[in-house]
Amino acid sequence: MIENKNLPKHIAIIMDGNRRWAKSKGKPSSFGHKEGAKTLEKVVRYANKIGIEHITVYAFSTENWRRTEEEVRSLMMLFQSYLDDYAKRADTENIKVKIIGNREGLSKRMRSSIEKCMERTKDNTGIIFNIALNYGGRDELIHAIKNISREIQEGKIKIDEIDEQIISDHLYTKGQPDPDLLIRTSGEIRLSNFLPWQLVYSEFVFVEKNWPDFSEKDLDWAIEQYQHRTRKFGGK
């Protein structure tokens, strides 16, 4: 049973296994992604209910563009529909939605949906739900370095003033605590370019299930694993 006094404030999730799950059932990848979206909504709703303050999920990476044109198009259509539809439910459930990642590679319609979803939910006070869309960890760091360099040129900051906080303040997750817990499904054991700066002291939990089969009980189990560990942050 999870301890309410020792909940992780921020959970990051790599939602892996949608395609494998669909293939095991003789279905196209798009079917797996749709079911994965249903699982995501269920998990975020439950996380909000039990008092998790932040959740960040890996929806589409900068490397995912290498997939087939058909799958990418299907994913983008799903994201578009999801954001337009989910914004209403998120608002009703007091969930604050943020989309993090590089929007330059996204269509005008997608960018519009992102802005509308974030605007609609911006004043909500429940869980902050970060969706990493067209996100890459190295891309995020390059973006941060460029912005810091620009501010140095403009005289806003000095080189000697650069510290961890300044770098964190130039990331997509500015103002949010680093994840306490990372969950990855489908049995894969790697970060895949996800939040490399933010995850340096996170606890990792790997789940054998494919993402569409992930449940509220699985989230409880992952949180229990986190609560049984001693976090030292590099200390003794």
Secondary structure, DSSP 8 states (H G I E B T S, - for coil): ---GGG--SEEEEE---HHHHHHHTT--HHHHHHHHHHHHHHHHHHHHHHT--EEEEEEEETTGGGS-HHHHHHHHHHHHHHHHHHHHHHHHTT-EEEEES-GGGS-HHHHHHHHHHHHHHTT--S-EEEEEEEE-HHHHHHHHHHHHHHHHHTTSS-GGG--HHHHHTTSTTTTS---SEEEE-TT--S-SSS-TTTTTT-EEEE-SS-GGG--HHHHHHHHHHHHTS---TT--
